Amino acid sequence: MKQFKHFYIFLSIFVFIFILFGLNLTLGTISIPLGSIWDILFGREVDSEIAKNIIWKTRFPQTLTALVAGAGLSISGLQMQTVFRNPLAGPSELGISSGASLGVAFIILLSGNIGGVALSRIGFMGEVAVSVAAIIGALFVMLIIVGISQRVKGNVILLIIGVMIGYIATAIIGVLKFFSNDEDVRAYVIWGLGSFSKVSEAQVYTFVTLMAILIPLSFLLIKSLNLMLLGESYAKNLGLNMKRSRFWTICCSCVITAIVTAYCGPIVFLGLAVPHLCRTLFSSSDHRVLMPAVTLTGGALALLCNLIARMPGYEGALPINSVTALIGAPIVISVLFGKRKNASYED
């Protein structure tokens, strides 16, 4: 009976993704008929060259980025919550997003102070520099965290160290902001608000390829994650090498977060909210169910947030983090409150 329920939920999410993907391509400041979009995607001739450029250069890369980034961050969040056995753990808790932000701060803020012109303003090369700096910053913090994880046994201590690293990175960024000009600070703040539209037509295929490699690799950790739910003693008795499993899970989560942050900026709440939502929808803690569930649900929720942020008919776009927080925070609160009520009722 539960398998049929899961099948219908998965089917509903697939339909929801298909509808949202179509709406993201159709709606905007310029409305394009669905028939024309269908012809454009399949390479058929269309009357409007403008519509063709809008789809291929703006909407399709943005929509595909949202779908893949949402899936990746949700997987990362599920892994973090399982490893640390903490419902409030997420992709940013280990300081990975802060490391990426620090790398970008060096490119936008420090280079502007030293050279007079920030590297981020140098067209396409500036965009590449920002992405590379974010990846380097995130991976640098990841190496520190992974090194510490090999020496520290307690998950709580590792989590606290990750938060402290995040504070250190934020402090350095604050100093750089203080000595930077207003234009560079504004550029950095806008990057920090997150956006799925930053990935260009040329970059989207690289981003999707990287995520297409990392997401399937995450599924190889399903058995280890299920054993971790039993607790360290039981997992060890069943033959799980906790140290090695924790190492690979943290590495996988950190790399996914690093790549997404490099291309989209620090996106909040998706990685935190989606695992809770999926546990409630599927009434399961089995990662054989949860891993594909968060992949699809994360993509769907990111598409919804992107659609709301663009506000069809309105010129401009809201910061994506404002939308993800407005949607994600109530989800987490309602799920946690619902669990609390059920626990009280059972007591």
C-alpha positions as a Markdown table, in Angstrom:
| # | Residue | x | y | z |
|---|---|---|---|---|
| 1 | Met | 0.0 | 0.0 | 0.0 |
| 2 | Lys | 2.8 | 2.4 | 0.9 |
| 3 | Gln | 4.5 | 1.6 | -2.4 |
| 4 | Phe | 1.4 | 2.7 | -4.3 |
| 5 | Lys | 1.3 | 5.9 | -2.3 |
| 6 | His | 4.9 | 6.6 | -3.0 |
| 7 | Phe | 4.3 | 6.0 | -6.7 |
| 8 | Tyr | 1.5 | 8.5 | -6.9 |
| 9 | Ile | 3.5 | 11.1 | -5.0 |
| 10 | Phe | 6.4 | 10.7 | -7.3 |
| 11 | Leu | 4.1 | 10.9 | -10.4 |
| 12 | Ser | 2.6 | 14.1 | -9.0 |
| 13 | Ile | 6.0 | 15.6 | -8.5 |
| 14 | Phe | 7.0 | 14.7 | -12.1 |
| 15 | Val | 3.8 | 16.4 | -13.4 |
| 16 | Phe | 4.4 | 19.4 | -11.2 |
| 17 | Ile | 8.0 | 19.7 | -12.5 |
| 18 | Phe | 6.8 | 19.5 | -16.1 |
| 19 | Ile | 4.2 | 22.2 | -15.5 |
| 20 | Leu | 6.6 | 24.5 | -13.7 |
| 21 | Phe | 9.3 | 24.0 | -16.3 |
| 22 | Gly | 6.8 | 25.0 | -19.0 |
| 23 | Leu | 5.6 | 28.0 | -17.0 |
| 24 | Asn | 9.2 | 29.2 | -16.5 |
| 25 | Leu | 9.7 | 29.2 | -20.2 |
| 26 | Thr | 6.4 | 30.7 | -21.1 |
| 27 | Leu | 5.8 | 33.5 | -18.5 |
| 28 | Gly | 7.8 | 36.7 | -18.2 |
| 29 | Thr | 7.9 | 40.3 | -19.3 |
| 30 | Ile | 7.3 | 39.0 | -22.8 |
| 31 | Ser | 4.8 | 36.2 | -23.0 |
| 32 | Ile | 5.7 | 33.5 | -25.6 |
| 33 | Pro | 3.0 | 30.9 | -26.7 |
| 34 | Leu | 3.6 | 27.4 | -25.6 |
| 35 | Gly | 3.4 | 26.2 | -29.2 |
| 36 | Ser | 6.2 | 28.5 | -30.2 |
| 37 | Ile | 8.4 | 27.3 | -27.3 |
| 38 | Trp | 7.8 | 23.7 | -28.4 |
| 39 | Asp | 9.0 | 24.6 | -31.9 |
| 40 | Ile | 12.0 | 26.5 | -30.6 |
| 41 | Leu | 13.1 | 23.7 | -28.3 |
| 42 | Phe | 12.9 | 21.1 | -31.2 |
| 43 | Gly | 14.7 | 23.3 | -33.7 |
| 44 | Arg | 11.7 | 24.1 | -35.9 |
| 45 | Glu | 11.4 | 27.4 | -37.7 |
| 46 | Val | 9.6 | 30.2 | -35.8 |
| 47 | Asp | 8.6 | 33.7 | -37.0 |
| 48 | Ser | 10.1 | 35.6 | -34.1 |
| 49 | Glu | 13.9 | 35.6 | -33.7 |
| 50 | Ile | 13.5 | 37.6 | -30.5 |
| 51 | Ala | 11.4 | 34.8 | -28.9 |
| 52 | Lys | 14.1 | 32.3 | -30.0 |
| 53 | Asn | 16.9 | 34.4 | -28.3 |
| 54 | Ile | 14.8 | 34.9 | -25.2 |
| 55 | Ile | 14.3 | 31.1 | -24.8 |
| 56 | Trp | 17.8 | 29.9 | -25.6 |
| 57 | Lys | 19.9 | 32.7 | -24.1 |
| 58 | Thr | 17.8 | 33.5 | -21.0 |
| 59 | Arg | 14.9 | 31.4 | -19.9 |
| 60 | Phe | 16.1 | 27.9 | -20.8 |
| 61 | Pro | 19.5 | 28.3 | -19.1 |
| 62 | Gln | 17.8 | 29.9 | -16.0 |
| 63 | Thr | 15.1 | 27.2 | -15.8 |
| 64 | Leu | 17.6 | 24.3 | -16.2 |
| 65 | Thr | 19.9 | 25.9 | -13.6 |
| 66 | Ala | 17.1 | 26.2 | -11.1 |
| 67 | Leu | 16.0 | 22.6 | -11.6 |
| 68 | Val | 19.5 | 21.2 | -11.2 |
| 69 | Ala | 20.6 | 23.5 | -8.4 |
| 70 | Gly | 17.5 | 22.8 | -6.4 |
| 71 | Ala | 18.1 | 19.1 | -6.7 |
| 72 | Gly | 21.7 | 19.3 | -5.7 |
| 73 | Leu | 21.2 | 21.5 | -2.7 |
| 74 | Ser | 18.4 | 19.3 | -1.4 |
| 75 | Ile | 20.6 | 16.2 | -1.7 |
| 76 | Ser | 23.3 | 18.1 | 0.2 |
| 77 | Gly | 20.9 | 19.1 | 2.9 |
| 78 | Leu | 19.6 | 15.5 | 3.4 |
| 79 | Gln | 23.2 | 14.2 | 3.7 |
| 80 | Met | 24.1 | 16.8 | 6.3 |
| 81 | Gln | 21.0 | 16.2 | 8.4 |
| 82 | Thr | 21.7 | 12.5 | 8.3 |
| 83 | Val | 25.4 | 12.7 | 9.1 |
| 84 | Phe | 25.0 | 15.1 | 12.0 |
| 85 | Arg | 21.6 | 13.7 | 13.1 |
| 86 | Asn | 20.5 | 17.3 | 13.3 |
| 87 | Pro | 17.2 | 18.6 | 11.7 |
| 88 | Leu | 18.7 | 22.1 | 11.4 |
| 89 | Ala | 21.8 | 21.0 | 9.5 |
| 90 | Gly | 22.1 | 22.2 | 5.9 |
| 91 | Pro | 24.6 | 22.8 | 3.1 |
| 92 | Ser | 25.8 | 26.1 | 4.6 |
| 93 | Glu | 26.3 | 24.9 | 8.2 |
| 94 | Leu | 29.9 | 23.7 | 7.6 |
| 95 | Gly | 31.0 | 27.1 | 6.3 |
| 96 | Ile | 31.2 | 26.0 | 2.6 |
| 97 | Ser | 29.0 | 28.8 | 1.4 |
| 98 | Ser | 31.0 | 31.2 | 3.6 |
| 99 | Gly | 34.2 | 30.0 | 2.0 |
| 100 | Ala | 32.7 | 30.5 | -1.5 |
| 101 | Ser | 31.6 | 34.0 | -0.4 |
| 102 | Leu | 35.1 | 34.8 | 0.8 |
| 103 | Gly | 36.6 | 33.7 | -2.5 |
| 104 | Val | 34.2 | 36.0 | -4.4 |
| 105 | Ala | 34.8 | 38.8 | -1.9 |
| 106 | Phe | 38.5 | 38.7 | -2.8 |
| 107 | Ile | 37.6 | 39.0 | -6.5 |
| 108 | Ile | 35.0 | 41.8 | -6.2 |
| 109 | Leu | 36.2 | 43.7 | -3.2 |
| 110 | Leu | 40.0 | 43.2 | -2.8 |
| 111 | Ser | 40.9 | 43.3 | -6.5 |
| 112 | Gly | 39.0 | 46.6 | -6.7 |
| 113 | Asn | 41.0 | 48.1 | -3.8 |
| 114 | Ile | 44.3 | 46.9 | -5.3 |
| 115 | Gly | 43.9 | 47.5 | -9.0 |
| 116 | Gly | 41.2 | 50.2 | -8.9 |
| 117 | Val | 38.9 | 48.0 | -11.1 |
| 118 | Ala | 37.3 | 44.9 | -9.7 |
| 119 | Leu | 38.0 | 41.7 | -11.8 |
| 120 | Ser | 34.2 | 41.0 | -11.7 |
| 121 | Arg | 33.6 | 44.0 | -14.1 |
| 122 | Ile | 35.8 | 42.6 | -16.9 |
| 123 | Gly | 32.9 | 41.0 | -18.9 |
| 124 | Phe | 32.9 | 37.3 | -19.5 |
| 125 | Met | 36.4 | 36.9 | -17.9 |
| 126 | Gly | 35.0 | 38.6 | -14.8 |
| 127 | Glu | 32.2 | 36.1 | -14.6 |
| 128 | Val | 34.6 | 33.2 | -14.9 |
| 129 | Ala | 36.9 | 34.7 | -12.3 |
| 130 | Val | 34.0 | 35.0 | -9.8 |
| 131 | Ser | 33.0 | 31.3 | -10.4 |
| 132 | Val | 36.5 | 30.0 | -10.1 |
| 133 | Ala | 37.1 | 32.1 | -6.9 |
| 134 | Ala | 33.9 | 30.7 | -5.3 |
| 135 | Ile | 34.9 | 27.1 | -6.1 |
| 136 | Ile | 38.4 | 27.7 | -4.7 |
| 137 | Gly | 37.1 | 29.3 | -1.5 |
| 138 | Ala | 34.5 | 26.6 | -1.0 |
| 139 | Leu | 37.0 | 23.7 | -1.7 |
| 140 | Phe | 39.6 | 25.3 | 0.6 |
| 141 | Val | 37.1 | 25.3 | 3.5 |
| 142 | Met | 36.0 | 21.8 | 2.5 |
| 143 | Leu | 39.6 | 20.6 | 2.8 |
| 144 | Ile | 39.9 | 22.1 | 6.3 |
| 145 | Ile | 36.6 | 20.5 | 7.4 |
| 146 | Val | 37.5 | 17.1 | 5.9 |
| 147 | Gly | 40.9 | 17.2 | 7.6 |
| 148 | Ile | 39.3 | 18.1 | 10.9 |
| 149 | Ser | 36.7 | 15.3 | 10.4 |
| 150 | Gln | 39.5 | 12.8 | 10.4 |
| 151 | Arg | 40.7 | 13.9 | 13.8 |
| 152 | Val | 37.4 | 14.7 | 15.5 |
| 153 | Lys | 35.0 | 11.9 | 16.5 |
| 154 | Gly | 32.0 | 14.0 | 17.6 |
| 155 | Asn | 29.7 | 15.3 | 14.9 |
| 156 | Val | 28.6 | 18.2 | 17.2 |
| 157 | Ile | 32.2 | 19.4 | 17.5 |
| 158 | Leu | 32.7 | 19.3 | 13.7 |
| 159 | Leu | 29.4 | 21.2 | 13.2 |
| 160 | Ile | 30.5 | 23.9 | 15.7 |
| 161 | Ile | 33.9 | 24.2 | 14.0 |
| 162 | Gly | 32.1 | 24.6 | 10.6 |
| 163 | Val | 30.0 | 27.4 | 12.1 |
| 164 | Met | 33.1 | 29.1 | 13.5 |
| 165 | Ile | 34.8 | 28.9 | 10.2 |
| 166 | Gly | 31.8 | 30.6 | 8.7 |
| 167 | Tyr | 32.0 | 33.4 | 11.3 |
| 168 | Ile | 35.7 | 33.9 | 10.5 |
| 169 | Ala | 35.0 | 34.2 | 6.8 |
| 170 | Thr | 32.1 | 36.6 | 7.5 |
| 171 | Ala | 34.5 | 38.7 | 9.6 |
| 172 | Ile | 37.1 | 38.9 | 6.9 |
| 173 | Ile | 34.4 | 39.9 | 4.3 |
| 174 | Gly | 33.2 | 42.6 | 6.7 |
| 175 | Val | 36.7 | 44.1 | 6.8 |
| 176 | Leu | 37.0 | 44.0 | 3.0 |
| 177 | Lys | 33.6 | 45.7 | 2.7 |
| 178 | Phe | 34.7 | 48.5 | 5.1 |
| 179 | Phe | 37.7 | 49.4 | 2.9 |
| 180 | Ser | 35.8 | 49.0 | -0.5 |
| 181 | Asn | 34.0 | 51.5 | -2.5 |
| 182 | Asp | 30.2 | 51.6 | -2.7 |
| 183 | Glu | 30.0 | 50.2 | -6.2 |
| 184 | Asp | 32.0 | 47.1 | -5.4 |
| 185 | Val | 30.1 | 46.5 | -2.1 |
| 186 | Arg | 26.8 | 46.8 | -4.0 |
| 187 | Ala | 28.0 | 44.2 | -6.6 |
| 188 | Tyr | 29.0 | 41.8 | -3.8 |
| 189 | Val | 25.7 | 42.2 | -2.0 |
| 190 | Ile | 23.8 | 41.5 | -5.2 |
| 191 | Trp | 25.9 | 38.3 | -5.8 |
| 192 | Gly | 25.1 | 37.3 | -2.2 |
| 193 | Leu | 21.4 | 37.5 | -2.8 |
| 194 | Gly | 21.6 | 34.5 | -5.1 |
| 195 | Ser | 20.2 | 34.1 | -8.6 |
| 196 | Phe | 19.5 | 31.3 | -11.1 |
| 197 | Ser | 20.0 | 33.8 | -14.0 |
| 198 | Lys | 23.7 | 34.3 | -13.5 |
| 199 | Val | 24.5 | 31.1 | -15.4 |
| 200 | Ser | 24.9 | 32.0 | -19.1 |
| 201 | Glu | 24.1 | 30.0 | -22.1 |
| 202 | Ala | 27.7 | 29.0 | -22.4 |
| 203 | Gln | 28.1 | 28.1 | -18.7 |
| 204 | Val | 24.9 | 26.1 | -18.2 |
| 205 | Tyr | 26.1 | 23.0 | -19.9 |
| 206 | Thr | 29.3 | 22.9 | -17.8 |
| 207 | Phe | 27.2 | 23.4 | -14.7 |
| 208 | Val | 24.6 | 20.7 | -15.6 |
| 209 | Thr | 27.4 | 18.2 | -16.6 |
| 210 | Leu | 29.2 | 18.7 | -13.3 |
| 211 | Met | 25.9 | 18.1 | -11.4 |
| 212 | Ala | 24.9 | 15.2 | -13.6 |
| 213 | Ile | 28.1 | 13.5 | -12.4 |
| 214 | Leu | 27.8 | 14.5 | -8.7 |
| 215 | Ile | 24.1 | 13.7 | -8.1 |
| 216 | Pro | 24.3 | 10.1 | -9.3 |
| 217 | Leu | 27.4 | 9.6 | -7.2 |
| 218 | Ser | 25.4 | 10.8 | -4.2 |
| 219 | Phe | 23.1 | 7.8 | -4.7 |
| 220 | Leu | 26.0 | 5.5 | -4.0 |
| 221 | Leu | 25.9 | 6.6 | -0.4 |
| 222 | Ile | 22.3 | 5.5 | 0.2 |
| 223 | Lys | 23.2 | 2.3 | 2.1 |
| 224 | Ser | 25.7 | 4.1 | 4.3 |
| 225 | Leu | 23.2 | 6.9 | 5.1 |
| 226 | Asn | 20.5 | 4.3 | 6.1 |
| 227 | Leu | 23.0 | 2.6 | 8.4 |
| 228 | Met | 23.9 | 6.0 | 10.0 |
| 229 | Leu | 20.3 | 6.4 | 11.1 |
| 230 | Leu | 20.7 | 3.4 | 13.4 |
| 231 | Gly | 23.4 | 5.1 | 15.4 |
| 232 | Glu | 27.1 | 4.7 | 15.5 |
| 233 | Ser | 27.2 | 1.6 | 17.6 |
| 234 | Tyr | 24.7 | -0.4 | 15.5 |
| 235 | Ala | 26.2 | 0.9 | 12.3 |
| 236 | Lys | 29.7 | -0.3 | 13.3 |
| 237 | Asn | 28.3 | -3.7 | 14.4 |
| 238 | Leu | 26.8 | -4.1 | 10.9 |
| 239 | Gly | 30.2 | -3.5 | 9.3 |
| 240 | Leu | 30.0 | 0.3 | 8.4 |
| 241 | Asn | 33.2 | 2.2 | 8.6 |
| 242 | Met | 31.8 | 5.4 | 10.2 |
| 243 | Lys | 34.9 | 7.4 | 9.7 |
| 244 | Arg | 35.2 | 6.7 | 6.0 |
| 245 | Ser | 31.4 | 7.0 | 5.4 |
| 246 | Arg | 31.3 | 10.3 | 7.1 |
| 247 | Phe | 34.3 | 11.5 | 5.1 |
| 248 | Trp | 32.8 | 10.6 | 1.7 |
| 249 | Thr | 29.3 | 12.0 | 2.7 |
| 250 | Ile | 30.8 | 15.3 | 3.8 |
| 251 | Cys | 33.0 | 15.5 | 0.7 |
| 252 | Cys | 30.0 | 14.8 | -1.6 |
| 253 | Ser | 27.8 | 17.4 | 0.1 |
| 254 | Cys | 30.5 | 20.0 | 0.2 |
| 255 | Val | 31.5 | 19.7 | -3.5 |
| 256 | Ile | 27.8 | 19.9 | -4.6 |
| 257 | Thr | 27.3 | 23.0 | -2.4 |
| 258 | Ala | 30.6 | 24.5 | -3.8 |
| 259 | Ile | 29.6 | 24.1 | -7.4 |
| 260 | Val | 26.0 | 25.5 | -6.9 |
| 261 | Thr | 27.3 | 28.4 | -4.9 |
| 262 | Ala | 29.9 | 29.2 | -7.5 |
| 263 | Tyr | 27.4 | 29.4 | -10.3 |
| 264 | Cys | 24.3 | 30.7 | -8.5 |
| 265 | Gly | 25.5 | 32.4 | -5.3 |
| 266 | Pro | 24.7 | 31.2 | -1.8 |
| 267 | Ile | 21.1 | 29.9 | -2.1 |
| 268 | Val | 19.5 | 29.4 | 1.4 |
| 269 | Phe | 16.7 | 27.3 | 2.8 |
| 270 | Leu | 16.3 | 24.8 | -0.1 |
| 271 | Gly | 18.7 | 22.3 | 1.4 |
| 272 | Leu | 17.2 | 22.8 | 4.8 |
| 273 | Ala | 13.5 | 22.7 | 4.0 |
| 274 | Val | 13.2 | 20.0 | 1.2 |
| 275 | Pro | 14.4 | 17.0 | 3.3 |
| 276 | His | 11.8 | 17.8 | 6.0 |
| 277 | Leu | 9.1 | 18.2 | 3.4 |
| 278 | Cys | 9.9 | 14.9 | 1.8 |
| 279 | Arg | 10.0 | 13.0 | 5.1 |
| 280 | Thr | 6.5 | 14.3 | 5.8 |
| 281 | Leu | 5.2 | 13.6 | 2.3 |
| 282 | Phe | 6.5 | 10.1 | 2.1 |
| 283 | Ser | 6.3 | 9.2 | 5.8 |
| 284 | Ser | 9.7 | 7.6 | 5.5 |
| 285 | Ser | 13.3 | 7.9 | 6.7 |
| 286 | Asp | 14.5 | 5.3 | 4.2 |
| 287 | His | 17.1 | 7.0 | 1.9 |
| 288 | Arg | 16.2 | 4.7 | -0.9 |
| 289 | Val | 13.0 | 6.7 | -1.0 |
| 290 | Leu | 14.2 | 10.1 | 0.3 |
| 291 | Met | 17.2 | 10.5 | -2.1 |
| 292 | Pro | 15.1 | 10.5 | -5.3 |
| 293 | Ala | 12.3 | 12.3 | -3.4 |
| 294 | Val | 14.5 | 15.3 | -2.4 |
| 295 | Thr | 16.1 | 15.3 | -5.9 |
| 296 | Leu | 12.8 | 15.8 | -7.6 |
| 297 | Thr | 11.1 | 17.9 | -4.9 |
| 298 | Gly | 14.2 | 20.2 | -4.6 |
| 299 | Gly | 14.1 | 20.8 | -8.4 |
| 300 | Ala | 10.4 | 21.5 | -8.3 |
| 301 | Leu | 10.6 | 23.9 | -5.4 |
| 302 | Ala | 13.5 | 25.8 | -7.0 |
| 303 | Leu | 11.4 | 26.1 | -10.2 |
| 304 | Leu | 8.5 | 27.5 | -8.2 |
| 305 | Cys | 10.8 | 30.0 | -6.4 |
| 306 | Asn | 12.3 | 31.1 | -9.7 |
| 307 | Leu | 8.9 | 31.7 | -11.2 |
| 308 | Ile | 7.8 | 33.7 | -8.2 |
| 309 | Ala | 11.1 | 35.7 | -8.2 |
| 310 | Arg | 10.6 | 36.7 | -11.8 |
| 311 | Met | 7.0 | 37.8 | -11.2 |
| 312 | Pro | 5.6 | 37.4 | -14.7 |
| 313 | Gly | 4.6 | 40.8 | -16.1 |
| 314 | Tyr | 7.0 | 42.7 | -13.9 |
| 315 | Glu | 10.3 | 44.1 | -15.2 |
| 316 | Gly | 13.1 | 42.8 | -13.1 |
| 317 | Ala | 13.4 | 40.0 | -10.5 |
| 318 | Leu | 13.3 | 39.6 | -6.8 |
| 319 | Pro | 16.3 | 38.2 | -5.0 |
| 320 | Ile | 15.9 | 34.4 | -5.1 |
| 321 | Asn | 17.0 | 34.1 | -1.4 |
| 322 | Ser | 14.1 | 36.3 | -0.4 |
| 323 | Val | 11.7 | 33.9 | -2.1 |
| 324 | Thr | 13.3 | 30.7 | -0.9 |
| 325 | Ala | 13.3 | 32.0 | 2.7 |
| 326 | Leu | 9.6 | 33.0 | 2.5 |
| 327 | Ile | 8.7 | 29.5 | 1.2 |
| 328 | Gly | 11.3 | 27.4 | 3.1 |
| 329 | Ala | 11.0 | 28.9 | 6.6 |
| 330 | Pro | 7.2 | 28.2 | 6.9 |
| 331 | Ile | 7.8 | 24.6 | 5.6 |
| 332 | Val | 10.4 | 23.9 | 8.2 |
| 333 | Ile | 8.3 | 25.5 | 11.0 |
| 334 | Ser | 5.1 | 23.7 | 10.0 |
| 335 | Val | 6.9 | 20.3 | 9.7 |
| 336 | Leu | 8.7 | 20.6 | 13.0 |
| 337 | Phe | 5.6 | 21.9 | 14.7 |
| 338 | Gly | 3.6 | 19.0 | 13.3 |
| 339 | Lys | 6.1 | 16.5 | 14.6 |
| 340 | Arg | 6.0 | 18.1 | 18.0 |
| 341 | Lys | 2.2 | 17.9 | 18.1 |
| 342 | Asn | 2.3 | 14.2 | 17.1 |
| 343 | Ala | 5.0 | 13.5 | 19.7 |
| 344 | Ser | 2.9 | 15.2 | 22.4 |
| 345 | Tyr | -0.2 | 13.3 | 21.3 |
| 346 | Glu | 1.7 | 10.0 | 21.5 |
| 347 | Asp | 3.0 | 10.9 | 25.0 |
